[in-house]
Amino acid sequence: MNKTMRMLVLLAIMVAVLPMFACATILQAIAPTPTPTPTPLPTPTPTPEPTVELIENLDSYLTGYIGNDGGYYSFTFDFGIELPSDWTVYNRAMMNEYNSISLDTDDPVAIKDTYISALRQGKVLMEYFAFKDDPSEMFFVFVTDTTRPDGRQYSELGMLDQIKYWFLDFDSDQIIDVKNLQLTVTDILDEEHPVYRFDDSDGVSKRSGAIFAIKRGTMFEVIEVTSEQEDRIDEILQCLYN
């Protein structure tokens, strides 16, 4: 085959092959490359919000109810007192007088607001007082509030340690003036409470007593029971109910 013939054959082959390469290139350009299906991410489990403890404060305080029969019920602290009929009980007007609260109304809302105002000033107010003779016995209920700027809370024992001087330091010299002061734990109102028990000898009569606190948020009711007969203390505490 001469030179001219070889060139003609080569040219014919190129004309036949080049369109094939061109078509392949065009098809590759217009055919979309398959996009891989993404693996779905797991749905994140929401983190539960921390539970906020609702702390009862002075705004929820209600004065206790003193019945004509001498009974007492604390709506704020959810307990009552039912003493035998031979006890003498101070009514609410007598409580107001003891607490130096002057009110010309029996409106419970006005009494509540006045007591809250006094408690905001850091006062300790008497909520209930009853007594009897033969043997000489007394039952006190006081209320106070311990709201602090830093938000810290007193425990029942912490409250007792703060207020025991108010009860038992008779001459304000920061020395407890009763004998045999002992910290015990007693089941009261179906719960265990720290209780300070003591003897008080004044040279004429012997008095035994117990002091404990009931906590509701920032508020406390502090209860003192005394008797000439030591074994009567626990019997008197049985007069509390919930």
C-alpha positions as CSV (number, residue, x, y, z in Angstrom):
1,M,0.0,0.0,0.0
2,N,1.5,3.3,-1.0
3,K,1.8,6.3,1.2
4,T,-1.2,8.0,-0.1
5,M,-3.4,5.0,0.5
6,R,-2.3,4.6,4.1
7,M,-3.1,8.3,4.9
8,L,-6.6,7.8,3.5
9,V,-7.3,4.7,5.7
10,L,-6.0,6.5,8.8
11,L,-8.2,9.5,8.1
12,A,-11.2,7.2,7.7
13,I,-10.5,5.5,11.1
14,M,-10.3,8.9,12.9
15,V,-13.5,10.1,11.4
16,A,-15.2,6.9,12.7
17,V,-13.7,6.9,16.3
18,L,-13.8,10.6,17.3
19,P,-17.6,10.8,17.3
20,M,-17.7,7.9,19.7
21,F,-15.4,9.7,22.2
22,A,-17.4,12.9,21.8
23,C,-20.7,11.2,22.5
24,A,-19.2,9.6,25.6
25,T,-17.9,12.9,26.9
26,I,-21.2,14.7,26.3
27,L,-23.2,11.9,28.0
28,Q,-20.9,12.1,31.0
29,A,-21.4,15.8,31.2
30,I,-25.2,15.8,31.0
31,A,-25.8,12.6,33.1
32,P,-26.0,13.6,36.8
33,T,-23.7,11.9,39.2
34,P,-25.8,10.0,41.7
35,T,-25.7,11.8,45.1
36,P,-25.2,9.4,48.0
37,T,-28.2,9.3,50.4
38,P,-27.1,10.9,53.7
39,T,-27.5,8.8,56.8
40,P,-30.2,10.5,59.0
41,L,-28.9,11.9,62.2
42,P,-30.5,10.5,65.4
43,T,-33.1,12.8,67.0
44,P,-31.5,14.3,70.1
45,T,-33.2,13.5,73.4
46,P,-34.2,16.7,75.0
47,T,-32.5,17.3,78.3
48,P,-35.2,17.6,81.0
49,E,-35.4,20.9,82.7
50,P,-34.3,20.8,86.4
51,T,-37.3,20.7,88.8
52,V,-37.7,23.9,90.6
53,E,-38.8,23.4,94.2
54,L,-41.5,25.8,95.2
55,I,-40.5,27.2,98.6
56,E,-43.4,28.4,100.7
57,N,-42.6,31.9,102.0
58,L,-44.2,34.5,104.1
59,D,-46.7,35.5,101.4
60,S,-48.5,32.2,101.9
61,Y,-48.9,32.6,105.7
62,L,-52.3,32.4,107.3
63,T,-53.1,33.0,111.0
64,G,-54.2,30.0,112.8
65,Y,-57.8,29.4,113.8
66,I,-58.6,29.4,117.5
67,G,-62.0,27.9,118.1
68,N,-64.5,28.6,120.8
69,D,-63.9,25.2,122.2
70,G,-60.2,26.1,122.7
71,G,-59.0,24.1,119.8
72,Y,-56.4,25.4,117.3
73,Y,-55.6,24.7,113.7
74,S,-52.7,26.1,111.7
75,F,-53.6,26.4,108.0
76,T,-50.1,27.2,107.1
77,F,-48.4,24.4,108.9
78,D,-51.3,21.9,108.5
79,F,-51.7,20.6,112.1
80,G,-54.1,21.1,114.9
81,I,-54.3,21.0,118.7
82,E,-57.1,19.5,120.7
83,L,-56.7,19.9,124.5
84,P,-58.9,18.6,127.3
85,S,-61.8,20.9,128.4
86,D,-60.0,21.9,131.7
87,W,-57.4,24.0,129.8
88,T,-57.9,27.8,129.5
89,V,-57.2,29.1,126.0
90,Y,-56.4,32.7,124.9
91,N,-58.6,33.9,122.0
92,R,-57.3,35.8,119.0
93,A,-58.0,39.2,120.6
94,M,-55.7,38.2,123.5
95,M,-53.1,37.0,121.0
96,N,-53.2,40.4,119.3
97,E,-52.8,42.2,122.6
98,Y,-49.8,40.0,123.6
99,N,-48.2,40.7,120.1
100,S,-48.8,44.4,120.4
101,I,-51.0,44.3,117.4
102,S,-53.8,46.9,117.5
103,L,-56.8,45.9,115.3
104,D,-60.4,47.1,115.5
105,T,-61.7,44.4,113.2
106,D,-62.1,40.6,113.1
107,D,-61.5,40.6,109.4
108,P,-59.2,37.6,108.8
109,V,-57.5,39.3,105.8
110,A,-56.7,42.4,107.9
111,I,-55.3,40.2,110.7
112,K,-53.3,38.2,108.2
113,D,-51.8,41.3,106.6
114,T,-50.9,42.8,109.9
115,Y,-49.2,39.6,111.2
116,I,-47.2,39.3,107.9
117,S,-46.1,42.9,108.3
118,A,-44.8,42.2,111.8
119,L,-43.1,39.0,110.7
120,R,-41.3,40.8,108.0
121,Q,-39.7,42.9,110.7
122,G,-38.2,39.7,112.2
123,K,-40.6,39.5,115.1
124,V,-41.6,36.3,116.9
125,L,-45.4,36.3,117.4
126,M,-47.5,34.1,119.7
127,E,-50.1,32.1,117.7
128,Y,-51.6,30.1,120.5
129,F,-51.5,29.9,124.3
130,A,-53.3,27.6,126.7
131,F,-52.7,26.7,130.4
132,K,-54.2,24.7,133.2
133,D,-53.7,24.2,137.0
134,D,-53.2,21.1,139.1
135,P,-50.8,20.3,137.7
136,S,-49.5,23.5,136.3
137,E,-49.1,23.1,132.5
138,M,-48.7,25.4,129.6
139,F,-48.8,25.1,125.8
140,F,-47.3,27.8,123.6
141,V,-47.2,28.2,119.8
142,F,-45.0,30.9,118.2
143,V,-44.5,31.8,114.6
144,T,-41.5,33.4,112.9
145,D,-40.0,33.8,109.5
146,T,-36.4,33.3,108.5
147,T,-36.2,34.8,105.0
148,R,-32.6,35.7,104.3
149,P,-31.0,37.9,101.5
150,D,-28.8,35.0,100.4
151,G,-31.7,32.6,100.1
152,R,-30.2,30.1,102.6
153,Q,-32.7,28.0,104.6
154,Y,-32.6,27.1,108.3
155,S,-33.3,23.5,109.3
156,E,-35.6,22.7,112.3
157,L,-32.5,22.0,114.4
158,G,-30.8,25.2,113.2
159,M,-34.0,27.2,114.2
160,L,-34.0,25.6,117.6
161,D,-30.4,26.4,118.2
162,Q,-31.1,30.0,117.3
163,I,-34.2,30.5,119.3
164,K,-33.5,28.4,122.5
165,Y,-31.9,31.4,124.2
166,W,-35.1,33.4,123.5
167,F,-37.0,30.7,125.4
168,L,-34.6,29.5,128.1
169,D,-32.2,32.4,128.8
170,F,-34.3,34.2,131.4
171,D,-31.9,37.0,132.2
172,S,-30.5,37.7,128.7
173,D,-26.9,36.8,129.5
174,Q,-26.5,34.2,126.7
175,I,-26.5,31.4,129.3
176,I,-29.3,28.7,129.3
177,D,-31.0,28.9,132.7
178,V,-32.7,25.5,132.7
179,K,-31.2,22.2,133.8
180,N,-30.6,19.0,132.0
181,L,-31.1,20.5,128.5
182,Q,-31.0,17.5,126.1
183,L,-31.5,17.1,122.4
184,T,-33.7,14.2,121.5
185,V,-35.6,13.0,118.5
186,T,-39.4,12.5,118.9
187,D,-42.1,11.2,116.6
188,I,-44.6,14.1,116.4
189,L,-47.4,14.4,113.8
190,D,-46.1,11.2,112.1
191,E,-42.6,12.6,111.6
192,E,-39.4,12.7,113.6
193,H,-38.5,16.1,114.9
194,P,-35.5,17.3,116.9
195,V,-36.8,18.2,120.4
196,Y,-35.0,20.0,123.2
197,R,-36.1,18.7,126.6
198,F,-35.3,20.3,129.9
199,D,-35.9,20.6,133.7
200,D,-36.4,24.0,135.3
201,S,-36.1,24.2,139.1
202,D,-36.9,27.6,140.6
203,G,-36.8,26.6,144.2
204,V,-40.6,26.4,144.6
205,S,-41.8,24.1,141.9
206,K,-40.1,21.8,139.4
207,R,-41.0,22.3,135.7
208,S,-40.2,20.0,132.8
209,G,-40.5,21.1,129.2
210,A,-40.0,20.4,125.5
211,I,-39.4,22.7,122.6
212,F,-39.5,21.8,118.9
213,A,-40.1,23.5,115.6
214,I,-42.2,22.7,112.5
215,K,-40.8,24.1,109.2
216,R,-42.7,25.3,106.1
217,G,-40.4,26.9,103.6
218,T,-38.9,30.0,105.3
219,M,-41.5,29.9,108.1
220,F,-41.4,28.1,111.5
221,E,-43.9,27.5,114.2
222,V,-42.0,26.9,117.5
223,I,-43.9,25.0,120.1
224,E,-43.1,24.8,123.9
225,V,-44.9,22.5,126.3
226,T,-44.3,22.6,130.1
227,S,-45.6,20.7,133.0
228,E,-44.8,20.1,136.7
229,Q,-44.9,16.4,135.9
230,E,-42.2,15.2,133.5
231,D,-44.2,12.2,132.3
232,R,-47.0,14.5,131.2
233,I,-45.0,16.1,128.4
234,D,-45.4,13.3,125.9
235,E,-49.1,13.0,126.9
236,I,-49.6,16.7,126.0
237,L,-47.8,16.3,122.7
238,Q,-50.3,13.6,121.8
239,C,-52.9,16.4,121.6
240,L,-51.4,17.5,118.3
241,Y,-53.0,16.1,115.1
242,N,-52.8,16.4,111.4
